[in-house]
Amino acid sequence: MTKFVFTYHNPTPPEGAPEMSPEDMQAEMGKWMAWAEKVGDGMVDFGTPLANGVQVTQDGTAPSGRDVSGYTILEAADMDAALELAKIHPHLNSGGCEIEVHEVQPIPGM
């Protein structure tokens, strides 16, 4: 099995946007949990929301230019299998979300 990192990219909600009710939040988490059940034993790290990214370069730091809203690490047989799991992820239904799938590469000599 190969490890894959899913990164979730959502536009930042506009200022003043209404927050989700606890009931709506619970319903959304239910969709995530159902997806995690489909991943099954391949789930390595369910992940967590991310915010306030900072880009670091040799010239200094700046706010990240990409809205990375979270990640998940899972194992799948190959990239095609990982992509099939990404295609059914509930985050894709949240308006403007994109999922990037990256294959974890072995570090030579380790």
matplotlib code that plots the C-alpha trace (Angstrom):
import matplotlib.pyplot as plt

x = [0.0, 1.1, 0.5, -1.2, -1.7, -5.0, -4.9, -8.2, -8.4, -11.4, -12.0, -11.8, -15.4, -16.2, -16.1, -19.5, -20.6, -22.9, -21.4, -22.9, -25.4, -24.3, -26.8, -25.5, -21.9, -22.8, -24.5, -21.3, -19.1, -21.4, -20.6, -16.9, -17.2, -19.2, -16.4, -13.7, -15.6, -15.2, -11.5, -11.5, -8.1, -6.3, -6.9, -3.5, -4.3, -7.9, -6.3, -7.6, -8.6, -5.8, -5.7, -3.4, -0.8, 2.5, 4.9, 8.6, 11.3, 14.9, 13.7, 11.4, 7.8, 4.4, 0.8, 0.3, -1.2, -3.2, -6.2, -5.3, -8.1, -7.1, -5.4, -5.8, -3.2, -4.4, -3.1, -4.4, -3.3, -2.3, -3.0, -6.1, -7.6, -6.7, -8.3, -11.5, -11.7, -11.1, -13.9, -16.4, -15.2, -17.9, -15.7, -16.3, -19.9, -19.0, -18.8, -15.5, -13.5, -10.7, -8.8, -5.2, -3.8, -0.1, 1.8, 4.2, 7.6, 10.3, 13.3, 16.4, 18.6, 15.9]
y = [0.0, 3.5, 6.6, 9.6, 13.1, 14.8, 18.6, 20.5, 23.9, 26.0, 29.7, 31.6, 32.5, 36.1, 38.3, 38.3, 35.0, 33.2, 30.4, 26.9, 25.8, 23.0, 20.8, 21.6, 21.1, 17.7, 16.7, 17.7, 15.7, 12.8, 12.9, 13.0, 10.0, 8.1, 8.8, 7.7, 4.4, 3.9, 4.5, 1.9, 0.5, 2.7, 5.8, 6.8, 10.3, 11.7, 15.2, 18.5, 21.9, 24.3, 28.1, 31.1, 29.6, 31.4, 31.0, 30.8, 31.6, 32.6, 36.2, 36.0, 35.2, 36.2, 35.1, 31.9, 32.5, 29.2, 28.5, 25.1, 24.2, 20.8, 17.5, 13.7, 11.0, 7.6, 4.4, 3.1, 0.5, 3.1, 6.6, 5.5, 4.1, 7.2, 9.4, 7.3, 8.1, 11.8, 11.9, 10.8, 13.0, 15.2, 18.3, 18.5, 19.5, 22.4, 25.1, 25.8, 23.1, 21.4, 18.3, 17.7, 14.2, 13.7, 10.4, 10.1, 9.3, 7.3, 9.1, 7.5, 5.8, 5.8]
z = [0.0, -0.8, 1.4, -0.1, 1.3, 0.5, 0.8, 0.9, -0.6, 0.2, -0.4, 2.9, 4.0, 3.5, 6.6, 8.3, 6.7, 9.1, 11.1, 10.8, 13.4, 15.7, 14.0, 10.5, 11.7, 13.1, 9.8, 7.9, 10.3, 9.7, 6.0, 6.8, 9.1, 6.5, 4.0, 6.6, 6.9, 3.2, 3.5, 6.3, 7.5, 5.0, 7.2, 8.5, 9.8, 9.6, 9.6, 11.0, 9.8, 8.9, 8.8, 8.7, 6.4, 6.1, 3.1, 4.1, 1.5, 1.7, 1.4, 4.4, 5.1, 3.7, 4.0, 2.0, -1.4, -1.3, 1.0, 2.5, 4.8, 5.9, 5.1, 5.4, 5.1, 3.9, 2.2, -1.0, -3.6, -6.1, -7.3, -9.1, -5.9, -4.0, -6.7, -6.5, -2.8, -3.4, -6.0, -3.4, -0.6, 0.9, 0.9, -2.9, -2.2, 0.0, -2.7, -4.4, -2.7, -4.5, -3.3, -4.3, -4.0, -3.5, -3.4, -0.5, -1.8, 0.0, 1.3, -0.2, 2.4, 5.1]

ax = plt.figure().add_subplot(projection="3d")
ax.plot(x, y, z, "-o")
ax.set_aspect("equal")
plt.show()
